[in-house]
Amino acid sequence: MRTKLYTINWILAFAFLALSGCSDDFVDVDSQDENSEDFFNTPEDYDLALVGAYDLLQSTYLNVMLGEIASDNTLAGGESANDTPGIQEIDNMEHTPVNQQLRDIWSWMFAGVNRANYVLEFQDALDFEGKTEIIAQARFLRAYYYFELVKWFGDVPLAVDNRIQFGEQFDIPRTPKAEVYAQIEQDLMFAAANLPAVQSVKGRVTSGAAQALLGKAYLFQNKFAEAATAFESVISGPYSLVQDYNFIFEPEGENNAESIFEVQYTDEEGAGFGCLQCSEGNVAVGFNGVRNISYPNPENAVFDSGFSFNVPVQEVVDEFSGDDIRKDVAILDIEAHAAATGASYAIGYEHTGYYNRKYIARAGDLNTGDQNLTNPNNYRAIRFADVLLMASEANFKSGNEDRARTYLNRVRDRAGLEDVTFSGNNLLNQIYEDRRLELVGEGHRFFDLVRTGRAADEIDGFVTGKHELFPIPAIEIELAGNNWEQNPGY
């Protein structure tokens, strides 16, 4: 949501996550939620709490950026090999349990879980018209955050309809991911059944978004028939492919007919490095930007500068055929751009000459506060093209090649490419290939490679049996009394 919630004193999600440099001895902490039971007195209270649960979606910028950097699509980039070491380590497949960015993902996603559970913990405190839809939105958000956690870390502590309070970490085990997925499925089925197809408030979740995420959760578990069924209801819904591909990732293309679920960002509030998750802007956009770009005539500027992280590699650029209209939307060739506009720029670390054009700072934003942290570019979290490609894969794996081809060709037609007619492994490989090219820069590639068993063949340094998951942050294991086992290989 575009409004941050200031009126509630939130219990810290995994309260110990906010502590650093601690051992087994804990400090005394005053309760932050002593008045929780007195808070939910009006429908507005529930909606305010729900806004707070939505708010952590904005911190998923890091999940998106690292989902590309960990894959074969991009390199870490930045200013030097020492610029944000945690990002460099993930790029090199050298990450350890002591990695600040992985700890951020862990803590921010659990903060989202706790905020959703805050609503659900008090769901019976008051009856009012529209409450079921609020509960459905909260359950979608809990499922969304848990899906991110299980993708990154596998088995994670599972809390249902209750916040994880300070001190409880000693007694809460890591829940097997199959059980976490089961809860995700239940939450999304409830959400799909109790949410409207269209929302009046941009960014609020719909039944289609719940059904699409449900299908994706099935796909990640190799439940292909279930996934195909879930996607079918989305495909028959109110969504369509935007025919002007250039339009999708521009400001005027936000919340378009292809957007099934979109994380809302704004540049109206400044931010700082002391609390990146507090930014109302898309931090990844600033990180992805061209270092020190400037134009002879600022009035004709196209892009704003950034930190030159997440730079696409030549190999993925070469995968696009000459007829594929997606290339120039996904990839900024900075040398060609500079030649055409007279722009100058600085070369950062691991410079490839390419930038992630989908999520790069556009000129003309408000630049409130630190402009690199407050860009308004929304993240298109679930697009209709994404669903068509997932449905194509799910139908192929469940034996319906005709439908798999149909959905694949819908995406290819929009890209200006010829229909495919082949079958078998050739068809499956084309589905994988078009999924890469359609979604490059959107944070899906690493997890697609892992779930389909192709990561070791495509990612330099990837070790089978280890790198399918990321390590549980060491400080979290320590703060939980060393009761959790680390993921294999770490």
C-alpha positions as CSV (number, residue, x, y, z in Angstrom):
1,M,0.0,0.0,0.0
2,R,1.1,3.6,-0.5
3,T,0.4,4.6,3.1
4,K,2.6,3.5,5.9
5,L,1.0,2.7,9.2
6,Y,2.2,4.8,12.1
7,T,-0.6,4.5,14.5
8,I,0.2,1.0,15.8
9,N,3.1,0.0,18.0
10,W,4.0,-3.3,16.3
11,I,5.4,-6.3,18.1
12,L,8.7,-7.0,16.4
13,A,8.3,-9.9,14.1
14,F,10.6,-12.5,15.6
15,A,11.4,-9.8,18.1
16,F,14.9,-11.1,18.5
17,L,15.6,-10.4,14.8
18,A,16.0,-6.7,15.7
19,L,18.9,-7.5,18.1
20,S,22.4,-7.9,16.9
21,G,25.6,-9.0,18.5
22,C,23.8,-11.1,21.1
23,S,24.6,-14.5,22.6
24,D,22.3,-16.7,24.6
25,D,21.7,-14.0,27.2
26,F,18.7,-11.8,26.3
27,V,17.9,-8.3,27.4
28,D,14.6,-7.4,29.0
29,V,12.2,-5.9,26.5
30,D,9.0,-4.1,27.3
31,S,6.0,-5.5,25.5
32,Q,5.1,-3.5,22.4
33,D,1.6,-4.9,22.2
34,E,0.0,-4.5,25.6
35,N,-3.0,-2.7,24.1
36,S,-3.5,-5.1,21.2
37,E,-6.8,-6.4,22.6
38,D,-8.1,-2.9,23.0
39,F,-7.1,-1.9,19.5
40,F,-9.5,-3.9,17.3
41,N,-12.7,-1.9,18.1
42,T,-13.7,-0.6,14.7
43,P,-13.5,-1.8,11.1
44,E,-11.0,1.0,10.5
45,D,-8.7,-0.6,13.1
46,Y,-8.7,-3.8,11.1
47,D,-8.0,-2.0,7.9
48,L,-5.1,0.0,9.5
49,A,-3.6,-3.3,10.7
50,L,-4.0,-4.8,7.2
51,V,-2.2,-1.8,5.7
52,G,0.7,-2.6,8.0
53,A,0.7,-6.1,6.7
54,Y,0.8,-4.9,3.1
55,D,3.6,-2.5,3.9
56,L,6.3,-5.3,4.1
57,L,5.7,-6.1,0.5
58,Q,7.8,-3.1,-0.4
59,S,10.8,-4.8,1.2
60,T,10.6,-7.6,-1.3
61,Y,12.7,-5.5,-3.7
62,L,15.7,-7.4,-2.3
63,N,14.1,-10.8,-3.0
64,V,13.6,-9.7,-6.6
65,M,17.1,-8.3,-7.2
66,L,18.9,-11.3,-5.6
67,G,16.6,-13.7,-7.5
68,E,18.3,-12.4,-10.6
69,I,21.9,-12.0,-9.3
70,A,21.9,-15.5,-7.9
71,S,21.0,-16.8,-11.4
72,D,22.8,-16.9,-14.7
73,N,21.0,-13.7,-15.9
74,T,23.0,-11.0,-14.2
75,L,26.2,-10.2,-12.2
76,A,26.3,-8.4,-8.9
77,G,28.0,-5.3,-10.3
78,G,28.2,-2.3,-8.0
79,E,31.1,0.0,-7.5
80,S,33.7,-2.6,-6.6
81,A,34.2,-6.2,-5.5
82,N,33.7,-5.0,-1.9
83,D,30.5,-3.1,-2.6
84,T,27.8,-4.8,-0.4
85,P,29.7,-8.0,0.2
86,G,26.6,-10.1,0.8
87,I,25.4,-9.4,-2.7
88,Q,28.8,-10.3,-4.2
89,E,28.9,-13.5,-2.2
90,I,25.5,-14.6,-3.5
91,D,26.5,-13.8,-7.1
92,N,29.6,-16.0,-6.6
93,M,27.7,-18.8,-4.8
94,E,30.0,-18.2,-1.8
95,H,27.4,-17.0,0.6
96,T,27.5,-18.2,4.2
97,P,25.2,-18.1,7.2
98,V,26.7,-14.7,8.0
99,N,25.2,-12.6,5.2
100,Q,23.4,-9.4,5.9
101,Q,21.1,-9.5,2.8
102,L,19.9,-13.1,3.6
103,R,19.2,-12.0,7.2
104,D,17.2,-9.0,5.8
105,I,15.1,-11.4,3.7
106,W,14.5,-13.7,6.7
107,S,13.6,-10.9,9.1
108,W,11.6,-8.8,6.7
109,M,9.5,-11.7,5.5
110,F,8.8,-12.8,9.0
111,A,7.8,-9.3,9.9
112,G,5.2,-9.6,7.1
113,V,4.0,-12.9,8.5
114,N,3.7,-11.4,12.0
115,R,1.8,-8.4,10.8
116,A,-0.7,-10.6,8.9
117,N,-1.0,-12.8,11.9
118,Y,-1.7,-9.7,14.0
119,V,-4.9,-9.2,12.1
120,L,-5.8,-12.9,12.2
121,E,-5.1,-13.3,15.9
122,F,-7.9,-10.9,16.6
123,Q,-10.2,-11.8,13.8
124,D,-13.0,-12.8,16.2
125,A,-12.8,-9.6,18.3
126,L,-15.4,-7.7,16.3
127,D,-18.1,-8.6,13.7
128,F,-18.7,-6.1,10.8
129,E,-19.7,-6.1,7.2
130,G,-16.6,-6.7,5.0
131,K,-14.6,-8.4,7.7
132,T,-14.3,-11.7,5.7
133,E,-12.6,-9.9,2.8
134,I,-10.1,-8.3,5.3
135,I,-9.3,-11.8,6.7
136,A,-8.9,-13.1,3.1
137,Q,-6.4,-10.4,2.3
138,A,-4.5,-11.1,5.5
139,R,-4.4,-14.8,4.7
140,F,-3.1,-14.0,1.2
141,L,-0.4,-11.8,2.6
142,R,0.7,-14.5,5.1
143,A,0.8,-17.0,2.2
144,Y,2.9,-14.6,0.1
145,Y,5.5,-14.0,2.8
146,Y,5.7,-17.7,3.7
147,F,6.0,-18.6,0.1
148,E,9.1,-16.3,-0.1
149,L,10.5,-17.8,3.1
150,V,10.1,-21.4,1.9
151,K,11.6,-20.6,-1.5
152,W,14.7,-19.1,0.1
153,F,15.2,-21.2,3.2
154,G,13.1,-24.4,3.1
155,D,11.8,-25.5,6.5
156,V,10.9,-22.4,8.5
157,P,9.0,-21.8,11.8
158,L,5.3,-21.8,11.1
159,A,2.9,-19.6,13.0
160,V,-0.8,-19.6,12.3
161,D,-3.2,-16.9,13.6
162,N,-0.8,-15.9,16.3
163,R,2.3,-13.7,16.3
164,I,5.6,-15.1,17.3
165,Q,6.3,-13.3,20.5
166,F,9.6,-12.5,22.1
167,G,10.9,-15.4,24.0
168,E,8.9,-18.0,22.1
169,Q,11.8,-18.6,19.6
170,F,13.3,-21.2,22.0
171,D,10.3,-23.5,21.7
172,I,9.3,-23.0,18.0
173,P,10.9,-25.5,15.7
174,R,11.5,-25.2,11.9
175,T,8.4,-26.7,10.3
176,P,8.9,-29.1,7.4
177,K,8.3,-27.2,4.2
178,A,5.6,-29.6,3.1
179,E,3.6,-28.4,6.1
180,V,4.3,-24.8,5.3
181,Y,3.1,-25.3,1.8
182,A,0.0,-27.0,3.1
183,Q,-0.8,-23.8,5.1
184,I,0.0,-21.7,2.1
185,E,-2.5,-23.7,0.0
186,Q,-5.2,-23.4,2.7
187,D,-4.7,-19.6,3.0
188,L,-4.8,-19.1,-0.8
189,M,-7.9,-21.2,-1.3
190,F,-9.7,-19.2,1.4
191,A,-8.5,-16.0,-0.2
192,A,-9.6,-17.0,-3.7
193,A,-13.0,-17.9,-2.4
194,N,-13.6,-14.7,-0.5
195,L,-11.9,-12.0,-2.5
196,P,-13.5,-10.0,-5.4
197,A,-12.2,-10.3,-8.9
198,V,-11.5,-6.5,-9.1
199,Q,-10.5,-4.1,-6.3
200,S,-11.3,-0.4,-6.2
201,V,-8.0,0.3,-4.3
202,K,-4.9,-0.3,-6.4
203,G,-2.6,-2.9,-4.9
204,R,-5.3,-4.7,-2.9
205,V,-5.3,-8.4,-3.6
206,T,-7.9,-10.1,-5.8
207,S,-9.3,-13.6,-6.2
208,G,-7.2,-13.9,-9.4
209,A,-4.0,-13.1,-7.5
210,A,-4.8,-15.7,-4.9
211,Q,-5.6,-18.3,-7.5
212,A,-2.4,-17.5,-9.5
213,L,-0.2,-17.7,-6.4
214,L,-1.9,-21.0,-5.5
215,G,-1.0,-22.4,-8.9
216,K,2.6,-21.2,-8.4
217,A,2.8,-22.9,-5.0
218,Y,1.5,-26.1,-6.6
219,L,4.1,-25.8,-9.4
220,F,7.0,-25.4,-6.9
221,Q,5.8,-28.7,-5.3
222,N,5.6,-30.5,-8.7
223,K,1.8,-30.8,-8.3
224,F,1.3,-30.2,-12.0
225,A,-2.3,-31.2,-12.4
226,E,-3.4,-29.1,-9.5
227,A,-1.3,-26.2,-10.8
228,A,-2.9,-26.5,-14.3
229,T,-6.4,-26.4,-12.7
230,A,-5.6,-23.4,-10.6
231,F,-4.1,-21.4,-13.5
232,E,-7.1,-22.2,-15.7
233,S,-9.5,-20.1,-13.6
234,V,-7.0,-17.2,-13.8
235,I,-6.7,-17.5,-17.6
236,S,-10.5,-17.4,-18.0
237,G,-10.7,-14.3,-15.8
238,P,-10.5,-10.6,-16.5
239,Y,-6.8,-10.5,-17.5
240,S,-5.2,-10.0,-20.9
241,L,-1.8,-9.5,-22.5
242,V,-1.0,-5.8,-23.1
243,Q,-0.2,-5.7,-26.8
244,D,2.2,-2.8,-26.5
245,Y,5.0,-4.5,-24.7
246,N,6.9,-1.2,-24.3
247,F,4.0,0.0,-22.1
248,I,4.2,-2.6,-19.4
249,F,7.1,-1.3,-17.3
250,E,6.6,2.4,-17.8
251,P,4.9,4.5,-15.1
252,E,1.7,4.8,-17.2
253,G,1.7,1.0,-17.5
254,E,1.3,0.3,-13.8
255,N,-1.7,-1.8,-12.7
256,N,-2.6,-2.6,-16.3
257,A,-4.8,-5.3,-17.7
258,E,-1.9,-7.8,-17.5
259,S,-1.0,-7.1,-13.9
260,I,-2.5,-9.8,-11.6
261,F,-0.7,-8.6,-8.5
262,E,1.5,-5.5,-8.2
263,V,3.6,-4.2,-5.3
264,Q,2.9,-0.5,-5.0
265,Y,5.7,2.0,-4.6
266,T,5.8,5.8,-4.4
267,D,8.4,8.6,-4.4
268,E,6.5,10.9,-2.1
269,E,8.4,9.9,1.0
270,G,12.2,10.0,1.4
271,A,14.3,7.1,2.8
272,G,17.8,6.4,4.0
273,F,20.2,3.5,4.3
274,G,19.5,3.2,8.0
275,C,16.2,1.5,7.3
276,L,15.9,0.3,3.7
277,Q,12.8,-1.7,4.5
278,C,11.1,1.6,5.6
279,S,11.3,3.0,2.1
280,E,8.1,3.6,0.3
281,G,10.1,3.5,-3.0
282,N,11.5,0.6,-4.9
283,V,15.1,0.4,-3.6
284,A,16.1,-2.1,-6.3
285,V,15.5,0.4,-9.0
286,G,18.1,2.7,-7.6
287,F,20.5,-0.2,-7.1
288,N,20.0,-1.3,-10.8
289,G,20.6,2.2,-12.2
290,V,23.4,3.4,-14.5
291,R,26.2,4.8,-12.4
292,N,26.4,8.6,-12.7
293,I,24.4,8.9,-15.9
294,S,23.9,12.5,-17.1
295,Y,22.6,14.1,-20.3
296,P,23.7,17.2,-22.2
297,N,20.2,18.6,-21.9
298,P,18.6,17.5,-18.6
299,E,15.2,18.2,-20.0
300,N,15.7,15.3,-22.4
301,A,16.9,12.9,-19.8
302,V,15.5,9.4,-20.0
303,F,17.0,7.7,-16.9
304,D,18.3,8.7,-13.5
305,S,21.6,7.4,-12.1
306,G,22.0,4.5,-9.7
307,F,24.5,2.1,-8.3
308,S,25.1,-0.2,-11.3
309,F,24.1,-3.5,-9.5
310,N,22.3,-6.4,-11.2
311,V,23.9,-6.1,-14.6
312,P,22.7,-8.5,-17.4
313,V,25.3,-10.7,-19.0
314,Q,26.0,-11.1,-22.7
315,E,24.8,-14.6,-22.7
316,V,21.2,-13.7,-21.8
317,V,21.2,-10.8,-24.2
318,D,22.3,-13.1,-27.0
319,E,19.4,-15.5,-26.2
320,F,17.0,-13.0,-27.7
321,S,16.4,-13.4,-31.4
322,G,16.4,-10.4,-33.7
323,D,12.6,-10.4,-34.0
324,D,11.9,-10.6,-30.3
325,I,10.4,-7.2,-29.2
326,R,11.1,-8.1,-25.5
327,K,14.8,-7.5,-25.8
328,D,14.8,-3.7,-25.9
329,V,12.3,-3.5,-23.1
330,A,14.3,-5.8,-20.8
331,I,17.8,-4.8,-21.7
332,L,19.4,-1.3,-21.8
333,D,22.4,-1.3,-24.0
334,I,24.2,1.7,-22.4
335,E,26.7,2.2,-25.3
336,A,23.9,2.4,-27.8
337,H,21.9,4.7,-25.6
338,A,24.8,7.0,-25.0
339,A,25.5,7.2,-28.7
340,A,21.9,8.1,-29.4
341,T,21.4,10.6,-26.6
342,G,24.9,12.0,-25.8
343,A,24.6,10.7,-22.3
344,S,27.7,10.1,-20.2
345,Y,28.1,7.5,-17.5
346,A,30.6,5.9,-15.2
347,I,31.7,2.2,-15.5
348,G,31.1,0.2,-12.4
349,Y,32.4,-3.2,-11.3
350,E,31.7,-6.2,-13.6
351,H,30.5,-3.8,-16.3
352,T,28.8,-5.7,-19.1
353,G,27.4,-2.7,-21.0
354,Y,23.9,-3.8,-20.1
355,Y,21.3,-2.8,-17.5
356,N,18.0,-4.1,-16.3
357,R,15.8,-1.7,-18.2
358,K,12.5,-3.0,-16.7
359,Y,13.5,-1.8,-13.2
360,I,15.8,1.1,-13.7
361,A,15.2,4.7,-12.5
362,R,13.3,6.8,-15.0
363,A,13.9,10.6,-15.1
364,G,11.2,12.9,-13.9
365,D,10.5,11.3,-10.5
366,L,10.2,13.5,-7.4
367,N,13.5,12.3,-6.0
368,T,12.3,12.9,-2.5
369,G,15.1,12.3,0.0
370,D,17.7,9.9,-1.4
371,Q,16.5,9.5,-5.0
372,N,18.2,6.1,-5.3
373,L,15.9,4.7,-2.5
374,T,12.6,6.3,-3.4
375,N,11.8,5.4,-7.0
376,P,8.1,4.9,-7.6
377,N,8.4,2.0,-10.1
378,N,5.8,-0.7,-9.1
379,Y,6.9,-4.3,-9.1
380,R,4.8,-6.5,-11.3
381,A,4.8,-9.4,-9.0
382,I,2.4,-11.7,-11.0
383,R,1.8,-10.9,-14.6
384,F,-0.6,-12.7,-16.9
385,A,2.2,-13.7,-19.2
386,D,3.9,-15.3,-16.2
387,V,0.7,-17.3,-15.5
388,L,0.4,-18.4,-19.1
389,L,3.9,-19.7,-19.1
390,M,3.5,-21.5,-15.8
391,A,0.2,-22.9,-17.1
392,S,2.0,-24.1,-20.2
393,E,4.6,-25.9,-18.1
394,A,2.0,-27.4,-15.8
395,N,-0.1,-28.7,-18.7
396,F,3.0,-30.1,-20.4
397,K,4.0,-32.0,-17.3
398,S,0.4,-33.3,-16.8
399,G,0.2,-34.6,-20.4
400,N,-1.7,-31.9,-22.3
401,E,0.8,-30.7,-24.9
402,D,-1.8,-29.1,-27.1
403,R,-2.8,-26.7,-24.3
404,A,0.8,-26.2,-23.3
405,R,1.5,-25.0,-26.9
406,T,-1.5,-22.8,-27.0
407,Y,-0.5,-20.9,-23.9
408,L,3.2,-20.7,-24.9
409,N,2.2,-19.3,-28.3
410,R,0.0,-16.6,-26.8
411,V,3.1,-15.2,-25.1
412,R,5.3,-15.7,-28.2
413,D,2.7,-14.0,-30.5
414,R,2.8,-10.9,-28.3
415,A,6.6,-11.0,-28.5
416,G,6.4,-11.0,-32.4
417,L,7.6,-14.6,-32.7
418,E,6.4,-17.5,-34.8
419,D,4.2,-20.2,-33.2
420,V,6.0,-23.4,-32.2
421,T,4.6,-26.7,-33.4
422,F,7.0,-29.2,-31.9
423,S,6.4,-31.5,-28.9
424,G,8.2,-33.6,-26.3
425,N,11.4,-32.2,-24.8
426,N,11.8,-29.6,-27.5
427,L,8.5,-28.1,-26.4
428,L,9.5,-28.2,-22.7
429,N,12.8,-26.6,-23.4
430,Q,11.1,-23.8,-25.4
431,I,8.7,-23.2,-22.5
432,Y,11.7,-22.8,-20.3
433,E,13.5,-20.6,-22.8
434,D,10.5,-18.2,-23.3
435,R,10.0,-18.1,-19.6
436,R,13.5,-16.8,-19.2
437,L,13.2,-14.2,-21.9
438,E,9.7,-13.0,-20.9
439,L,10.6,-12.6,-17.3
440,V,14.3,-11.6,-17.3
441,G,15.0,-9.0,-14.7
442,E,11.9,-9.8,-12.7
443,G,13.5,-12.0,-10.0
444,H,12.2,-15.5,-11.0
445,R,15.1,-17.1,-12.8
446,F,17.1,-18.6,-9.9
447,F,14.1,-20.3,-8.4
448,D,12.9,-21.6,-11.8
449,L,16.3,-23.2,-12.4
450,V,16.3,-24.8,-8.9
451,R,12.7,-26.2,-9.1
452,T,13.3,-27.7,-12.5
453,G,16.7,-29.2,-11.6
454,R,18.7,-27.2,-14.1
455,A,20.6,-24.9,-11.7
456,A,23.9,-26.8,-11.5
457,D,24.1,-26.8,-15.3
458,E,23.4,-23.1,-15.7
459,I,24.9,-21.3,-12.6
460,D,28.6,-21.1,-12.1
461,G,29.6,-22.4,-8.7
462,F,26.2,-24.0,-7.9
463,V,26.7,-27.1,-5.7
464,T,23.9,-29.7,-5.9
465,G,22.6,-30.6,-2.5
466,K,23.6,-27.2,-1.1
467,H,22.6,-24.2,-3.1
468,E,19.0,-25.2,-3.7
469,L,18.4,-23.4,-0.4
470,F,20.1,-20.4,1.3
471,P,21.5,-20.7,4.8
472,I,19.5,-19.8,7.8
473,P,21.2,-16.7,9.2
474,A,23.6,-17.8,12.0
475,I,22.4,-15.1,14.4
476,E,18.8,-16.4,14.1
477,I,20.0,-20.0,15.0
478,E,22.0,-18.6,18.0
479,L,19.1,-16.4,19.2
480,A,16.8,-19.4,19.0
481,G,19.0,-21.2,21.5
482,N,20.8,-23.2,18.8
483,N,17.8,-25.5,18.6
484,W,17.6,-25.3,14.7
485,E,19.7,-27.3,12.4
486,Q,21.4,-25.4,9.6
487,N,20.6,-26.1,5.9
488,P,22.8,-28.8,4.3
489,G,26.2,-27.7,3.2
490,Y,26.5,-24.6,5.3
